[in-house]
Amino acid sequence: MDPNLKQRIIDEAYVLFLTKGMKQTSFCDVAAAVHKSKGAVMHYFSSKRHLIDTVVKMRFFPASQLSPEMDCLKGRKWDEFLRSYKNPIERVIDSFPEKLEGNGLMYYMQFVSSANEYMDEFPQMYHELLAREQDFLFNAVVVIRKQSVDDTQVFSRQLFENSIGKTFGALLFQIQ
């Protein structure tokens, strides 16, 4: 038996969930992606819900987390911080498998929407992720603000533009 099969199933299911959506992805699709039988997939995951839970918890949320290096950024100058910081959406999109083509933000939105439908605890997990991000940013702002950020409006605009605004701004330019 393939010792890496469970991880391959998780990885291929993630790609399928991103591209086809969770609802449209079957165990047969996942089995075909890993070149195994449906029974081989079901050996590790007794239900689609179990597979979705695992993919969300092992692929999506870990990719969303702040890296330990980000704490070091809090002591840097504001423009250095902005150049290095990526919001949770950008971090997940950057972690997408290379074989994905197209608009990463659209894949992200589809995945989040599907996960929200399939997992009762997803909204709470997502809220906790965003709360941790907000705490991190607040603490970073406090440290950086002490160093010298004079214009609060400029500071707020830069923070928005270099975080979520940058991500959604890229989507808007692609749509136009």
C-alpha positions as CSV (number, residue, x, y, z in Angstrom):
1,M,0.0,0.0,0.0
2,D,1.1,3.6,-0.7
3,P,2.3,5.1,2.5
4,N,1.6,8.6,1.2
5,L,-1.9,7.8,-0.1
6,K,-3.8,9.6,2.6
7,Q,-1.8,12.8,2.1
8,R,-2.2,12.5,-1.7
9,I,-6.0,12.1,-1.3
10,I,-6.1,15.2,0.9
11,D,-4.0,17.2,-1.6
12,E,-6.0,16.1,-4.7
13,A,-9.3,16.6,-2.9
14,Y,-8.2,20.2,-2.1
15,V,-7.4,20.9,-5.8
16,L,-10.8,19.4,-6.8
17,F,-12.7,21.3,-4.1
18,L,-11.0,24.5,-5.3
19,T,-11.7,23.9,-9.0
20,K,-15.0,22.1,-9.1
21,G,-16.4,22.9,-5.7
22,M,-17.2,20.6,-2.9
23,K,-20.7,19.8,-4.0
24,Q,-19.6,18.8,-7.5
25,T,-16.6,16.7,-6.3
26,S,-17.3,13.0,-5.7
27,F,-15.3,10.3,-4.1
28,C,-14.9,8.9,-7.7
29,D,-13.3,12.2,-8.8
30,V,-10.9,12.0,-5.9
31,A,-10.1,8.3,-6.5
32,A,-9.4,9.1,-10.2
33,A,-7.1,12.0,-9.3
34,V,-5.0,9.6,-7.1
35,H,-5.3,6.7,-9.5
36,K,-6.9,4.5,-6.9
37,S,-10.4,3.0,-6.4
38,K,-13.2,4.7,-4.5
39,G,-12.8,2.0,-1.8
40,A,-9.2,3.1,-1.3
41,V,-10.4,6.7,-0.7
42,M,-13.1,5.4,1.6
43,H,-10.5,3.4,3.6
44,Y,-9.2,6.7,4.9
45,F,-12.3,8.9,4.8
46,S,-15.6,7.2,5.6
47,S,-17.7,10.1,4.3
48,K,-17.4,13.2,2.1
49,R,-17.9,15.3,5.2
50,H,-15.0,13.7,6.9
51,L,-12.8,14.3,3.8
52,I,-13.9,18.0,3.7
53,D,-13.3,18.5,7.4
54,T,-9.8,17.1,7.0
55,V,-9.0,19.1,3.9
56,V,-10.2,22.3,5.5
57,K,-8.3,21.7,8.8
58,M,-5.1,20.3,7.2
59,R,-4.8,22.5,4.1
60,F,-6.9,25.6,4.2
61,F,-6.5,26.8,7.8
62,P,-2.8,26.1,8.1
63,A,-2.2,28.1,4.9
64,S,-4.2,31.0,6.4
65,Q,-2.1,31.2,9.6
66,L,0.5,33.8,10.3
67,S,4.0,32.5,10.0
68,P,6.2,32.8,13.1
69,E,8.4,35.3,11.1
70,M,5.6,37.8,11.1
71,D,6.1,38.6,14.7
72,C,9.5,39.9,13.8
73,L,7.9,42.4,11.4
74,K,6.2,44.2,14.2
75,G,9.4,46.0,15.1
76,R,10.3,47.2,11.6
77,K,9.4,50.4,9.9
78,W,5.9,50.8,8.5
79,D,6.9,50.5,4.8
80,E,9.0,47.4,5.5
81,F,6.0,45.9,7.4
82,L,3.6,46.7,4.5
83,R,6.0,45.1,1.9
84,S,6.2,41.9,3.8
85,Y,2.7,41.5,5.3
86,K,0.2,39.3,3.5
87,N,-3.4,39.0,4.7
88,P,-5.0,35.5,5.2
89,I,-6.5,35.5,1.8
90,E,-3.2,36.2,0.1
91,R,-1.5,33.5,2.2
92,V,-4.0,30.9,1.2
93,I,-3.9,31.9,-2.5
94,D,-0.1,31.8,-2.5
95,S,-0.3,28.2,-1.1
96,F,-2.5,27.0,-3.9
97,P,-1.1,24.1,-5.9
98,E,0.8,25.3,-9.0
99,K,-1.5,23.3,-11.3
100,L,-4.4,25.7,-10.6
101,E,-4.9,28.2,-13.4
102,G,-7.1,31.3,-13.4
103,N,-8.2,33.6,-10.7
104,G,-7.0,32.5,-7.2
105,L,-9.4,34.8,-5.5
106,M,-12.4,33.2,-7.2
107,Y,-11.1,29.8,-6.2
108,Y,-10.7,31.1,-2.6
109,M,-14.3,32.5,-2.5
110,Q,-15.8,29.3,-3.9
111,F,-13.9,27.2,-1.4
112,V,-14.9,29.4,1.6
113,S,-18.5,29.4,0.4
114,S,-18.6,25.6,0.0
115,A,-16.8,25.0,3.3
116,N,-19.4,27.2,5.0
117,E,-22.2,25.0,3.6
118,Y,-20.6,21.7,4.5
119,M,-19.0,22.4,7.9
120,D,-21.1,23.7,10.8
121,E,-18.0,24.9,12.6
122,F,-16.4,26.6,9.6
123,P,-17.9,30.1,10.4
124,Q,-16.6,30.0,13.9
125,M,-13.1,28.8,12.8
126,Y,-13.0,31.5,10.2
127,H,-14.1,34.1,12.7
128,E,-11.3,33.0,15.1
129,L,-8.8,33.2,12.3
130,L,-9.8,36.8,11.5
131,A,-9.9,37.7,15.1
132,R,-6.3,36.5,15.5
133,E,-5.3,38.4,12.4
134,Q,-7.0,41.6,13.8
135,D,-5.1,41.1,17.1
136,F,-1.8,40.7,15.3
137,L,-2.4,43.8,13.2
138,F,-3.5,45.9,16.2
139,N,-0.4,44.9,18.1
140,A,1.8,45.6,15.0
141,V,0.1,49.0,14.6
142,V,0.7,49.8,18.3
143,V,4.4,49.0,18.0
144,I,4.9,50.7,14.6
145,R,2.8,53.7,15.6
146,K,5.1,54.3,18.6
147,Q,8.0,54.4,16.1
148,S,6.4,57.3,14.1
149,V,3.4,57.2,12.0
150,D,2.2,60.8,12.0
151,D,-0.8,60.8,9.7
152,T,-3.5,58.4,10.9
153,Q,-5.6,58.7,7.7
154,V,-2.6,57.9,5.5
155,F,-1.7,55.0,7.8
156,S,-5.2,53.6,7.7
157,R,-5.5,53.9,3.9
158,Q,-2.1,52.2,3.5
159,L,-3.0,49.4,5.8
160,F,-6.3,48.8,3.9
161,E,-4.7,49.0,0.5
162,N,-1.9,46.7,1.4
163,S,-4.1,44.1,3.0
164,I,-7.6,43.1,1.9
165,G,-8.0,46.0,-0.4
166,K,-5.0,44.9,-2.5
167,T,-6.5,41.5,-2.9
168,F,-9.9,42.7,-3.9
169,G,-8.4,45.5,-6.0
170,A,-6.6,42.9,-8.1
171,L,-9.9,41.0,-8.7
172,L,-11.6,44.2,-9.8
173,F,-8.9,45.0,-12.3
174,Q,-9.2,41.5,-13.8
175,I,-13.0,41.8,-14.1
176,Q,-12.8,45.2,-15.9
